[in-house]
Amino acid sequence: MASTHPPLPTTRTLKELAQRSGISAATLSRVLNHPELVRPVLRGKAQAALAQAGYVPHGAARSLASRRTRTIGVVVPTVDSALFAKVLEGLQQRLHRTGYQLFVANSAYSPGREAEQVRALVERGVDGMALVGSTHDAGMLELLRARRIPFVTTCHHDPGAAWPTIGWDNVVAAERLAD
């Protein structure tokens, strides 16, 4: 039985696409990375050539050149929680608007596993991290600091923390409720 899908594009590099399209590799790269810097008419031609070729940038090559992966890692205690699902959904929506992708890991409520997951995400080159809660392995936090990877903790608020926190203070909420 014959396939009804069109053949896959054979263009794998910007250099190949530049030769085929007559648009320089530098311009194609600029359209991918900083489209606002390219004149609208040329940008349209380049975008059409990229789309027609089915070109997908090579993420690892792009990361080596830019020293950024445009990824953020998040470690949640479980994915079987409506609260954490909402946190992930909101984070992903916000990151999408800024051109970032979200890598999600699950710690199963284990500080040791959280540290392993953070290390794995750091090895993959995440540009930043989000963690849940206020208690974390000191070595893991030192790894993030040593690598200069920005991080935030969520689902709690501690104005005295040595790093940014996003969330709420249950103690203050309980005191207000009691009052």
VENKA-V800475 format. One record per backbone hydrogen bond with DSSP energy under -1.0 kcal/mol. CO is the residue of the C=O (numbers start at 1). NH is the residue of the N-H. Records with the same first field share a line. If there is no record, write none. Layout:
CO=NH + NH
This chain:
13=17
14=18
15=19
16=20
17=21
18=22
24=28
25=29
26=30
27=31
28=32
29=33
30=34
34=37
35=38
39=43
40=44
41=45
42=46
43=47
44=48
45=49
46=50
47=51
48=52
49=53
50=55
58=62
59=63
60=64
61=65
62=66
63=67
70=101
71=127
72=103
73=130
74=105
76=107
81=85
82=86
83=87
84=88
85=89
86=90
87=91
88=92
89=93
90=94
91=95
92=96
93=97
95=98 + 100
96=99
101=72
103=74
105=76
107=110
110=114
111=115
112=116
113=117
114=118
115=119
116=120
117=121
118=122
119=123
120=124
121=126
122=125
128=73
129=152
130=75
131=154
137=141
138=142
139=143
140=144
141=145
142=146
143=147
144=149
145=148
150=129
152=131
153=166
154=133
158=161
164=153
166=156
168=157
169=173
170=174
171=175
172=176
173=177
174=178
175=179
